[in-house]
Amino acid sequence: MSNSDSFLSSLTTRRELLGAFAVAAVASTLPLGALAQAAAPASGTAQAIADHFSGVTTMQGEFVQFGPRGEQTGGKFFIQRPGKLRFNYDDPSPMRVIADGKNVAIGNMKLKTWDLYPLSKTPLSLLLAQRIDLSAGMVKGVKEESDLTTIALGNNTVFGNSTITMMFDPKTYDLRQWTITDNQGKDTSVMIFNVKTGVQFDDRVFRVPYESIPGTAASRD
């Protein structure tokens, strides 16, 4: 089985889906236990970094993604805040991932199939929020170092044990990478590079093909 086939098979359950949207290098992933537990709101520096990232309304670039079984894929990504994202995977992977602000659709271009999930039920919604709120209710942990600020977010009521861990450059406040940990403790990680911000996108970039997803006509409204 090829890496791309293995990756496709990992998307067949909801648990694996939550690990499919991650941006972080596996070697750089920090377990939650290594982060300072946030019983109080995060520091002013951490919130300043989150506010800076929230202010980046559009961005695009390239990514390399590492799955929980070691599979590696890459491609191009597009983000428009709030709630919109697209991952175009490089050949031979036939995958597409599109979030249109309401739902997340995972498509297999080879098989012409799509799976649909509510964006609000995935930790990806925290990354794509209008403003990343580091109040105590969302913060699982914060670690501030000279070369990296790591912020882990989650909400047990909404996402169970799933979390998203974002890693920022403390000097430029730029997002370097992120990791989503699923309810089984498995990480999917992707590193981003060649990032451009302030990009104008056509609305079609984030269009979910609801007409190709049986029984989802109401989801487009």
N, C-alpha and C positions, 0 to 999 in steps of 0.2 A: 504493500500500500504506500503510495507517495505521500509526501508531507501535505500536499494540498488536499488529497482524498481524506487523510486523517483529520485535517482541519475541518473539512465539510462534515464528517461524521460527528465531530464534537459539537456541532450546532443542533443536534437532533433533540436535545432536551432543554427545558427552560433554564436548568441549573447551568448548563454549559453556555447558553446564550449570554447570561450575565457576565461571563468571563470573556466574551468575544469583543468587547469594546474597551481596550486597554491601551495605554501608551506608556511604556516604561521598559528599560533594559532589565532583564531578569537578574543580572548580577547586582543591580542597584536597588532591587526591591527590598524594602525594610518590613519585617513583620510588625504587626500592631504592638506587640509586646515591647518592641524597641523604641516606641514613641512615648513621649510624655503623655500620660492620660489627662484628658482635658475635663476636669471637674468644673472649671470656670471658663469663660470665654477666652479665645486665643489671644496672644499678645498683639500689641498694636502693630508690630512689624509684620506678623503673619496676616493680619486683616488688611494691611496696606498692600501686601502682595496679592491677596485675593481680590481686593478692589481693583488693582491694576489689571489683573487678568479679566475680571468681569467687564472692564471698560474696553476690552478688545472685542468689538462686535463681530468682526469677520477675520478669518485666517485660513490659509491653505498651505500645504507643504507635502512632504513625503514622510512615510513611516515604515518602520520595520516592526512587525508584530511577532511575539513569541508566545505560543500557546502553552497550556498546562502540561502537555505531553512532550514539550520540546520542539514542536513543529514551528517552522519559521516562514512567514510570508511578508510581503511588502506591497507598497502601492502609494496612492495619493489620497490625501484627506482634505475635506472642506468643512468649515464650521461657520455657522451664522447664529449669533445669539439673539433671542433665546430659542433653545430647543432644536436647532437644525444641525444636522451632520450628514456627511457622506463619506464612505470609504470605497474607493475603487481599487480592487486588488490587482496586482500584476499577473499576467499569464504565467503559469497555466491555471491559476486559480480562477474559477468562474464566479466568485462571490461579489456581491454588492451589499452594502449596508447603508440604509437611508433612514434618517430621522427627520420628520417634517414638522416637529413642534408638538405633535400629539401622539404619534406612534413611531415605533422602530420596525422597519421591514428588513428582513434578511433574504436576499435573493440568490438563487443559483441560476446563472445565465445559461448554463449548459442544459440543465434539466427544465428550465423555464418554470421554476417553482418559487414561491415566496412564503415566508412565515411572518406573522404580524404580532407585535407585543406593545402594550401601552408604555410609552416613554416614562410616565410617572412611576411605574413599578420597577424601573431599573436605576441603579446608581448613576448611570450616564446622565440622568436628568440633573444631578447636582453639578456636574461639569458644565452643562449647557444652560444653567440657570441665568436669569437676568442679572442677579447679583449673588455671589457666593457668600453666604452668611456663615460666619464662624462663631456663632453663638454656641453655648454649651450643648444645646440640644442636638446639634448635628456633628460636632467635632468628636472623633474617636481618639485623636492624638495629634500632637504637633511636635516636630523635632527641628530645632534651629541650629545649624552648623555654619561654619565660615563659608563653605562652598555649596551648601544645599539647604533649602527649607522644605521639609516634608510635612504635608497636611493630609490626614486621613479623615474621611467623612463617611457618615452612614446614619441610618435611622432604623432601629430594630423593628419598629412597628410597621414600616413601609417595606423595607428591603430584607428583613430577617438579619442574618449574619453577614450579608454581602456588604462590601465597603469599596470605596474608591480612594486611592492614595495618589495624590498629586505631588510632583516634585518640581520646585522652582529654583531658578538662579537667584540668590539673595541680593545680588548687586543690580541686575537688570530687571528682576521680577518676571522674567520670561519663563513660561512653562517648558520644562525639559522633557518630561515624560509622565505617564500615569499608569497605574495598575488597578485592575478590578479583581477583588478576591470574592469568589462565590461562596455560597452557603456551606460548601464542603471544604473550604479552605484552599481551593485551587486558584492559582494566579494566572491571568493572561496579561501580557505586558507588551507595550509597543513604544518604541523610541521615535520621536519626531525630529525632523531636520529640514533645512532649506525652507523655513517658515516665512511666509509673507502675511502681513496684516493690512487691514483697510482695503480689502479686495471687494470688488463689486461682482455679485453673482446673479445669473439669470435664475428666475424662479423655478425653472425646470430642473436645476441641479438637485433640489431637495424635494422633488415630486415623487411621492410613493404611487406606484401603479396599482391603485386599488381595483381597477377593472380586471386585473390579472390575478386577483386574490379572491377566490370564491367566498361568498358570504360576508364580504366586508364593505358593501356599498355604504352603509351608515357610518363607517369609520372615517370617511373622508370629510364629513361635515363638522 
